[in-house]
Amino acid sequence: MAVHCAHNDIRVIANANLSPGIIDILDEVDREVPLNERRWVVGHVSLLTPRDIERIVRMGLLITPHTNSNIYKSGHLLQKRLPPDRRAEITPLRSLLDAGVKISLVTDNVPISLFWPVWESVARRSVTDERVVPSQAITRAEAIRCATHHGAYLSFDEAKKGSIEPGKLADLAVLSADPLSVEENGLRDITSLITIVGGRIVYQSPNWTAGGQV
């Protein structure tokens, strides 16, 4: 099915948890129909080996990690289950970004705020407050970029969304705190005080004029 999709320029988005060995399958497709530049997506990524990352780079795959599940809710369990030399495979955001892979942060389920995946990517803390492979943490600026620009790239919208620039849609928010300087745990509590989509206000909290950060 994936080969037929590639031949007909239909983009595949695969759930890694529901499709064991999906990187191997896509590797087979790539040998017949090159996947680079097609922006195929692998989501719900939990464990990735260095070899997996090399192939992801070669095929130009995009990654949407399920940080709510694989770092916050069950990362501590994965960390205990794996030997020390394999723990860096747990949602390896640092290794992926360093290799040049586009990561788009997503929530998938509760907590629904995208600032939770931002916090999870930076703090790498589980529900038990254990640090889950802190060597795979990314910076705040990188996490915010993964939540904005990379999301637009995933949907082929990077020319009009994902950053505040002349010529792009006026989609922006005034935030309750500065994500670059707020105390680390405060990242997950950030909310929008006023939200603008296409230059039009679509939401504003009653006290948004009290101050915020764009």
N, C-alpha and C positions, 0 to 999 in steps of 0.2 A: 504493500500500500504506500509506504514512504517513497519508494522508487517511482511509482506512478505520480505521486504528488510532485516530486522533483522534476520529472519530465514535463509536467503540465503547469509548472510555476505556481503551485499551491503551497503556501507556507505551512509547515508542521510545527505545532506547539505540543510538546510532550511532557507528561507528568513523570518525573524520574521515580517517585515512590511507587506509582502504579505500573510502571514499565521497567522492571529490572533489566539492566543491560542495555538501556536505551542508547548510551554513548557508543556501544559496540554496533548496534543496529544502524545508527546514523553514519558510523564509520564505513559500513558496507555500502550504504547509499552513496556516500561521497566518492567512493572508488568508481562508481558508474556515472554519477552526475555530480559534479563539484558543487558543494553547498556554500562555499564562501561568498559573501555579499548577499545571500538570500535572507539573512537574519532569522533563521530558524531558532526556536526557543526551547530551552529545557528548564522546566519549573520544578519546584519542590525539591531542590537539590539538598541532599543530606550529606553524603560522603563522596568525595572526589579525590582520586589518587593523582600524583604528579603526571602520570601517563594520561589520565583522563583530561587534565587541564591542557596538556600539549595538543591533544586531538581537538579539544574545544576551540583552541586558538586557530588551528589549521582550518577547521571547518567554519570559522566565523560565527559560532553559536552564541546566542545571548542567554544569560542566566537570570532566573528569577528565584532566589533562595527563599525558603519558608522559614525565616528567622523566628517567627512567633513559636513555631513548633520545634525546630531543630536546634535552636540555641536556648530560648527562654524556657519552654515547657519540658523538653527532654534532652537538652544538651548535656546535662550532668550525668544522665544515665548512659548516653553514648560514650562519654568520656571514661566512665568506669568500665564499660564493656570492652573498650579497645585497648590494646597494648600501647605503652607510651610512644613507640615509634610510629604509630598510625593515628594518633589523636589529632594531628594537624590536618587530617582529611575531613574533619567535621566542619561543614559549611566554610570552606577555606577562602574567605573573602579577600584577605590580604594577598594570598597567592594568585587568585584570579585577577585582581586589579593589577598586580605587578606584572602579570603576563599579558596585559592589554585587553582582557575580556570585559565586555560591557555587562555590568550587573544592574538590574532594575529591581529596587526594593519593592516588596509587596506585603500586604497584611494577610490575605487569604481568609482569616477569620479573627475572632477576638484575641487581643484588643484590636479594634478597627482603625485606630489612629495610625497614620504612617509614621508618626514620631516614635512609636514603639520599635519598629524595625530599625529606624535610625539609631535609637539608643542601644538596641541589641547588637547592632553591628559595631558600635563603638565600645560599649562596656563589656560585651560578651558575658553577661551574667544570666544565670538560670533562675528559675522560680525559687530555688533554694539559696540564692545569692552566691552560688559558686561561680568562679570565673571559668568559662569554657574556652579552652585553648586561647588565652589572651594574645598569643603571637599572631593570631589570625584577625586581630582587630584592625579596623580601618579608622581613619581620622574623621572628625566631624564634617569637615568640608567635603571629603570623599563620600561620606554617607548621604549628605544632602544632595550632592550631584547624582548619586545613584537613585535617589528618590524623585528627582526632577528631570534633569537633562537626559539621563539614560532611559527613563520611562518614555520620554518623547521619542527617543531614537528607536526604542522597541516597536513603537507603532508608526514608524516612518514619518513622524511629525516634528523632527528636530528643527526644521526650518521655520516653524511657526510657534512651537511651544518649548517648554523645558528651561527657559532662561528669560530674564528680562532684558530685552534688546530692542533697538529700533526696528520696526517692521514686523515684530512678532505680536501675537495676541496679548492683550493686556490682562493676563491671568496672574494675579498676585494676591498675597495675604499679608495682613498686619498681624504679627504673632505676639503671643503673651509674654515671650522671653526671647532673648537672642540665643539661638542654638549653638553659636560658636563660643559663647562665654558662660552660659548658665551652668550651674553645678551639674555634674554628670547625670545623676538620677533625675534631675529636673528636665532632662531632654524628653523623657517619655510623657511628661505632664504638659508639654506645650500645646496650646490650642490656638485657633484662629479667632482674633477679635473682630476682624472684618475681612471678608473674602470678595474679591473682584474677579469676574470672569468676562473676558472680552470687553473690558472697560466698564462693565455694569456691576454694581454692588448686588450680590445675591445673598449675602448674609452679613449681619453685624450684631455683635453682642450689645446688651444695653449699656455697658460701661466701657465701650471700646475707646472712647476719647481720653480715658485715664492714662493712656500710654501703651506703647507696644513697639515691636521691632518689625520692619518690613523685611 
